[in-house]
Amino acid sequence: MNPSLLAKNELLKLIRAKSRVGAEGLYDQYAVVLRLAIFRITGDRDLSNIVLEKTLHKIWDSAALYNEQETPLLTWMLVIAKGLALENRVMPAATLSA
């Protein structure tokens, strides 16, 4: 089974089942777009990679709570990514002293 070709509903089932194929599919299908969204907030490549890892873990751990009737899967993932990026971004020194 090629993880990058999984349909969204199949991928979600595999993530909820804590399947390795689900983890691979999550990364293969969504890491690029999530990393870009995170980078737009943090502006730092290394920090973006750290936040991406936290994001993927949070998606993995909270997949059972996701309701596909309420919001599209990518939108839900982006909300998580953006929230973590905002929590973890480093404020410039000039902003901190103001």
Summary of the structure (lengths in Angstrom):
residues: 98
radius of gyration: 14.7
end to end distance: 53.6
largest distance: 53.6
contacts: 262
relative contact order: 0.15
helix: 79%
strand: 0%
